[in-house]
Amino acid sequence: MGAQDHLSITVTQEDERAVLALDGELDMASAPQLQRAVEDPELAGKGLVVLDLHRLEFIDSTGLRIILAARKLCGERDQELAVTQGSPQVERLLSVTGMSEHLRTVASTD
């Protein structure tokens, strides 16, 4: 089973915002897929990049590292990175690791 089999990323772009909806598992196997999506030059002109974690079922330490790398890249591009609330497992990991304190959370992607 490849990374594409357990993580799907749907990118939606609006005027000043890009939403990357993650569906499945963000782990060592699938983290490079998210990294490529965030590094896409088409996102560079957006003021806000939102990682929609609503359908993310699992995240490991590599997934956390990629989210931090995305935050850093967005900062370098003069963008803001935000996340939506994820599953209880995802929210617990963000909270336990202290990452939730460093990420802006938006209510939804609507």
N, C-alpha and C positions, 0 to 999 in steps of 0.2 A: 504494500500500500504506500503510495507516494504522498508527499505533502499536500498536493492538490486534492487528494482524496479526503483529507480531514480538515482542510481549511479553505473556505471560499471567501474571496474578497470582492465586494461589489463597490465600484467607485461611482459616485454621483457628484457632478460639479454644478454649482450655481454661480451667481455673480461673484461673490467674494468668499465663497466657502466650498470646500471639498469634503465629502463624507466618504469614509472608507468603512463599509459595513463588514464586520468579521463574523463568519458563521462557522463554528466548529471548534477546533483546538489550535491554540497558538503555543507551539513548543519548539524544541531544537530542530525538528524536521521542517516545520512550516515557517519559522521566523524569517528566513531569507526571502520568502514570498512577500511578507509584509514589508520588509526593508526595501525591496525593489519597488513596491507600490508607493511607498512614501517618498522615495527618491525620484519618482517620475517627474521629469521637467515640466510637464503640464500642470502640476500642482504648485509650482514655484510662485505663480502670480496670485495665488489665493491668500487672503488675509487670515483665514481660519481653516485649519484642518481638524476634522472631527473623526475620532476613531469610535465607531458605533460598536459597543461591546455587548449590546443587548442579546445577541444570539451566540456569543462566545461561551462555550461550555467549559473550557479548561485553559489554563495558562500556567507555564512553568517559569523558572528563573531566566531562561533564554528569552522567552516572550516578554518578560519584564524589561530585560536589557534592551530589546528592540524598541519597546515603547519609550524608554529613556533616550535612546539614540534618535528616535523620531522627534522627541521634544527638543533635543539639542539642534537637530537639523532645521526644524521649524524656527527656532530662535535665530539661527544663522541666516535664514531667509527672511527675517523680519515678519514671521507669521506667528500665530498663536496656535497651540495644540490643545484640544479639549477631548474629553471622552464622555461617553454616556454610561449610565449605570449598567453593570454586567450581571451575570448570574451570581447567586450567593457565594459560590466557590471563588469566582473571579474577584468579587468585592472583598471577600475575606483576605485573599492574598494581597490585594492592593493596600488594605488597611494594616495587616500584620507587618508588611515590609515598609510601611511609611510612605509608599508611593502616592497614596491618595491625597496626602498633604501637598504634593508637588504638581498635581494635575488638576486642571480646571474641569469640573464635571458639569455638563449641560443636561437638562432634563430629558431631552429627546432630540432627534435629528429633524423634527418637523419645524 
